[in-house]
Amino acid sequence: MRAQIKATREAAVLLLQAHIELAKAEIAEIAGEIGRALALGTAALVVVLLAAVLLVIGGALFLGEWLFGSMGWGIVHGLLVFASIALVAVTLILRVPSHLYVRAALSGIVVAVVTSVILGFGLLNKLYAAIGDASALPVSVGIRPLVVGIIVGGLVGLLAGIFLAATMNARAGGRFTALAGSIVGGVIIGALTAATYGRQVGAALGITLGLITFLAVLAIGVIRTGIDMEALKARFYPDITIDTSKETLEWLQRRMPPGTGS
């Protein structure tokens, strides 16, 4: 009987060990399948993300080439669009007033449309040419629009600089710098607007200036409005929980008998 019991016990132990080894083997096989599935799933996710990036970048380049005649415009517009999305996301976190978005969007649209029409149809070039012809400017007909554009741009920049210098609170050096910068900017703008770009390039430049205007107006609006740091802190600081916990702790301390500890 003892031998039989011993043999039975040993058989049970061996059977248990066999079950354990089987469980280990099965778990190892399942873990391998899980690892394989995770690896393949990660590879699939990476490929999908790469496809999305390729679609966005390739689509921007394709639209730049198709609409405006150069893939470079797709790069420029894509960068400005991504910058605009990033700025909007940050300002949404800061919860700036909604009218700033409306103002920036309307400003960008107006600048884009007006610039596209003016540059696309060469309206300022024709205006400069007409002024040069009417004034019988003693320069070659081919460069009259450029010369008139530089003169007109410089005069407009001078007037704008005088107004800016008169209204700004700065020393004489700062006012002179503002005046000189305004004149130089006017001359550059006059020269650029005197060229003929064609409808495609004119529209591309208009969209570029519109996106830049959107970014600038929104950023300036946020700077002028300011950020309520107290309200921002309150959104990320659990002050209600902390105050309630302090009140509860004070209540417990008042109810506890002296000498029982804090």
Buried (B, 14 or more C-beta within 10 A) or exposed (E): EEEEEEEEEEEEEEEEEEEEEEEEEEEEEEEEEEEEEEEEEEEEEEEEEEEEEEEEEEEBBEBBBEBBBBBEBBBBBBEBBEBBEEBBEEBEEEEBEEEBBEBBBEBBEEBBBEBBBBBBBBEBBEBBBEBBEEEEBEEEEEEBBBBBBBBBBBBBBBEBBBEBBEEEEEEEEEBEBBBBEBBBBBBBBBBBBBBBBBBBBBBBBBBBBBBBBBBBBBBEBBEEEEEEEEEEEEEEEEEEEEEEEEEEEEEEEEEEEEEEEE
